[in-house]
Amino acid sequence: MPGDPNCPLCGGLGYLRQDLPIDHPDFGKVIICTCRQAEVSRLVHQRLFMLSNLEALQNLTFETFKPRGRVGLGEQQAASLERAFNSAQQFASQLNGWLLLMGDFGCGKTHLAAAAANRAVELGVPTLFITAPDLLDWLRFSYGSTETSYEERFEEIRDAELLVLDDFGTQNATAWAQEKLFQILNYRYINRRATLITTNQSLDEIEPRLRSRIQDPELVTVCKIVAPDFRNPADDTGHHELSSLGLHVQQTFSNFNLRQAEGLKREETQSLETAFKAAQQYAEHPTGWLVLTGGFGSGKTHLAAAIGNYRAGLGFPPFFVVVPDLLDHLRATFSPNSNTSYDKIFEEVRSTQLLILDDLSTQSATPWAKEKLSQILNYRYNAELPTVITTADKLDSLDPRLRSRMLDTRICRVCGITSPFFKGPYRGTPEKKPARVPRGNR
């Protein structure tokens, strides 16, 4: 490629020979003239960009990413996005170690991964961006390819200066696929090659050999994004679709009208007031367990929902679920047509920051259901994770394993509402008095 014909250094040749002593190791070598360097850099960048597999993602950059998410996102969700954004920027500038971005579909992890890859290409770093399923297809197709052998393709992926592996965990988990992924990532782990991985799996779902490497804190930075799907603004919890306060969104502390309890016995009114105050205190500082017992219509679900709505308003949405619905969902995951794995839902329920279980009853539960509930609550008991439970059953009728944990006053407070059914802890929006009309406008 010729240079600038008006260049005073090379006269249009595009290269120079350095004036060096004959014994210098660079004597006789040509160097690119400054008049060509910009064009050479452009061509190198173009080639790197083509090799990186980023053509469809070239607009996914750090500049086009909203570090705090959309307006109205909760503080916890926005903070997780910002941490991931800062970690991705730092990784792209240093390309040191591994970065693992975890989160549900649409939370922004692919955008951040592509932004890091685009930044690396801008810096002249050979980069390969590929989804896990595509990576495996590349290897499968290379067996019959006349252009590139399997060995060449495998080495290309394994030795990439920066490998960005998107959607890890969505691949077909055959024994062959697991082995190929392990070979590639194990090689990069041993040789400390810069690697960025995105996944919507929990760590427990990842193949044990890879999980042990991903959990190496000396090499791997893990960022979990709890923001909701950007493509579905209606989902603002960051949780599985099973979790929903939607039907209870209007049940708050402000419209739990204690005056509806007029006419009750003194001890019944006191039980309602005690539960109300306990729920308010728990909403402010959710630690340990709070168990609300009482008959149907006594107000316990309203108070549990009020806790959830209060925490969601602070940007910390809980996982709110009715127990029968939870068990039905867990059973449904065993269907061949299910889009969600049993392990994924089970893990989120048992380890979520605040779990609200409404309508717990084990009287008619099957042994399988009792065992699942026991596993979830036993895990949360041992980890002392904040948990709210409502039940119409008396504690004596519950599974002994659950009852023993609810009776542990070190972490659990039980509030029994003894008032009978009455209309209305919630009646909708409180009635407003008619506005006073100025005398002159009557």
Residue pairs with C-beta under 8 A, 6 or more apart in sequence:
1 14
1 36
1 39
1 40
2 12
2 13
2 14
3 10
3 12
3 13
3 14
3 15
3 33
3 35
3 36
4 10
4 12
4 35
4 36
5 11
5 12
6 12
7 33
7 34
7 35
9 16
9 33
9 34
9 35
10 16
10 33
10 35
13 33
14 32
14 33
14 35
14 36
15 30
15 31
15 32
15 33
15 36
16 30
16 31
16 33
17 28
17 29
17 30
17 31
18 26
18 27
18 29
18 31
20 26
20 27
21 27
32 40
41 124
44 124
45 121
45 122
45 124
48 121
48 124
48 125
48 126
48 127
49 55
49 58
49 121
51 126
51 127
51 128
52 117
52 121
52 126
52 127
52 128
52 129
53 128
53 129
53 130
54 114
54 117
54 118
54 121
54 127
54 129
57 114
57 117
57 118
57 129
58 118
60 110
60 111
60 114
60 115
60 118
61 114
61 115
61 118
61 119
62 85
62 88
62 89
62 92
62 115
62 119
64 111
64 115
65 85
65 108
65 111
65 112
65 115
66 81
67 81
67 82
67 85
67 86
68 78
68 81
68 82
69 77
69 78
69 81
69 108
69 227
69 230
70 230
70 233
72 236
73 81
73 227
73 228
73 236
73 315
74 236
74 238
74 312
74 314
74 315
74 316
74 317
75 314
75 315
75 316
76 226
76 315
76 316
76 353
77 226
77 227
77 228
77 236
77 238
77 315
78 227
78 315
80 103
80 223
80 224
80 225
80 226
80 227
81 107
81 108
81 225
81 227
83 223
84 101
84 103
84 108
84 109
84 112
84 223
84 225
85 112
87 99
87 221
87 223
88 99
88 101
88 112
88 113
88 115
88 116
88 196
88 223
89 116
89 119
91 97
91 99
91 116
91 194
91 196
91 221
92 115
92 116
92 117
92 119
92 120
93 119
95 120
95 125
95 161
95 162
95 194
96 194
97 192
97 194
97 219
97 220
97 221
98 189
98 194
98 195
98 196
98 197
98 214
98 219
98 220
98 221
99 116
99 195
99 196
99 197
99 220
99 221
99 223
100 196
100 197
100 198
100 199
100 214
100 220
100 221
100 222
100 223
101 109
101 112
101 113
101 196
101 197
101 198
101 199
101 223
101 225
102 109
102 198
102 199
102 200
102 201
102 202
102 203
102 222
102 223
102 224
102 225
103 109
103 198
103 200
103 224
103 225
103 226
103 227
104 200
104 225
104 228
104 229
104 238
104 240
105 200
105 229
106 228
106 229
106 230
106 231
106 232
107 225
107 226
107 227
107 228
107 229
107 230
107 238
108 225
108 227
108 230
109 198
109 225
110 166
110 167
110 198
112 198
113 129
113 164
113 166
113 196
113 198
114 129
114 164
114 166
116 164
116 196
117 127
117 129
117 162
117 164
117 196
120 127
120 162
121 127
125 161
125 162
126 160
126 161
126 162
127 160
127 161
127 162
127 163
127 164
128 156
128 157
128 160
128 162
128 163
128 164
129 164
129 166
130 138
130 157
130 163
130 164
130 165
130 166
131 165
131 166
131 167
131 170
132 165
132 166
132 167
132 168
132 169
132 170
132 171
132 181
133 167
133 170
133 171
133 172
135 157
135 165
135 171
135 181
135 184
136 171
136 172
136 177
136 180
136 181
138 153
138 157
139 150
139 153
139 154
139 157
139 180
142 148
142 149
142 150
142 152
142 153
142 154
143 150
145 153
154 180
154 184
157 163
157 184
158 183
158 184
158 187
158 188
159 193
160 193
161 193
161 194
162 194
162 195
162 196
163 184
163 188
163 193
163 194
163 195
163 196
164 195
164 196
164 197
165 185
165 195
165 196
165 197
165 198
166 198
167 198
167 199
167 200
168 181
168 197
168 198
168 199
168 201
168 206
169 199
169 200
169 201
169 205
169 206
170 200
171 177
171 181
173 207
178 207
181 207
181 210
182 207
182 209
182 210
185 195
185 210
185 213
186 209
186 210
186 213
187 193
188 195
189 213
189 216
189 219
192 219
197 214
199 206
201 344
202 343
202 344
202 347
202 348
203 211
203 214
203 215
204 211
204 343
204 347
205 341
205 343
205 344
205 347
206 214
213 219
213 220
214 220
214 222
215 222
226 238
227 238
228 235
228 236
228 237
228 238
229 235
235 241
236 317
237 243
237 244
237 245
237 312
237 317
237 319
238 317
239 317
239 319
239 348
239 352
240 319
240 340
240 344
240 345
240 348
242 321
242 325
242 326
242 329
242 345
243 317
243 318
243 319
243 320
243 321
244 320
244 321
245 305
245 308
245 309
245 312
245 317
245 318
245 320
248 301
248 302
248 305
248 308
248 309
248 320
249 309
250 426
250 428
250 429
251 301
251 302
251 305
251 306
251 309
251 425
251 426
252 305
252 306
252 309
252 310
253 276
253 279
253 280
253 283
253 306
253 310
255 426
255 427
255 428
255 429
255 430
256 276
256 299
256 302
256 303
256 306
256 425
256 426
257 424
257 425
257 427
257 430
258 269
258 272
258 273
258 276
260 422
260 423
260 424
260 425
260 427
261 268
261 269
261 272
261 419
261 422
264 272
264 419
264 420
264 422
267 418
268 418
268 419
268 420
269 419
271 294
271 415
271 416
271 417
271 418
271 419
272 298
272 299
272 417
272 419
274 415
275 292
275 294
275 299
275 300
275 303
275 415
275 416
275 417
276 303
278 290
278 413
278 415
279 290
279 292
279 303
279 304
279 306
279 307
279 415
282 290
282 307
282 388
283 306
283 307
283 310
283 311
284 310
286 307
286 311
286 354
286 386
286 388
287 384
287 386
288 384
288 386
288 387
288 410
288 411
288 412
288 413
289 380
289 381
289 386
289 387
289 388
289 389
289 405
289 406
289 411
289 412
289 413
290 307
290 387
290 388
290 389
290 412
290 413
290 415
291 388
291 389
291 390
291 391
291 406
291 412
291 413
291 414
291 415
292 300
292 303
292 304
292 388
292 389
292 390
292 391
292 415
292 417
293 300
293 390
293 391
293 392
293 393
293 394
293 395
293 414
293 415
293 416
293 417
294 300
294 392
294 416
294 417
294 418
294 419
295 392
295 417
295 420
295 421
296 392
296 421
297 420
297 421
297 422
297 423
298 417
298 419
298 420
298 421
298 422
299 417
299 419
299 425
300 390
300 417
301 358
301 359
301 390
302 425
302 426
303 390
303 425
304 320
304 356
304 358
304 388
304 390
305 320
305 356
305 358
307 318
307 356
307 388
308 317
308 318
308 320
308 354
308 356
308 388
311 317
311 318
311 354
312 318
316 353
316 354
318 352
318 353
318 354
318 355
318 356
318 388
319 348
319 349
319 352
319 354
319 355
319 356
320 356
320 358
321 349
321 355
321 356
321 357
321 358
322 358
322 359
323 357
323 358
323 359
323 360
323 361
323 373
324 359
326 349
326 357
327 365
327 369
327 372
327 373
329 345
330 342
330 345
330 346
330 372
332 338
333 340
333 341
333 342
333 345
334 342
346 372
346 375
346 376
349 355
349 376
350 375
350 376
350 379
350 380
351 379
351 383
351 385
352 385
353 385
353 386
354 385
354 386
354 387
354 388
355 376
355 380
355 385
355 386
355 387
355 388
356 387
356 388
356 389
357 387
357 388
357 389
357 390
358 390
359 390
359 391
359 392
360 373
360 389
360 390
360 391
360 393
360 398
360 402
361 391
361 392
361 393
362 369
362 370
362 373
362 393
362 397
362 398
362 399
362 402
363 393
363 397
365 373
370 399
373 399
373 402
374 399
374 401
374 402
377 387
377 402
377 405
378 401
378 405
379 385
380 387
381 405
381 408
381 411
384 411
389 406
391 398
395 403
395 406
395 407
395 414
396 403
398 406
405 412
406 412
406 414
407 414
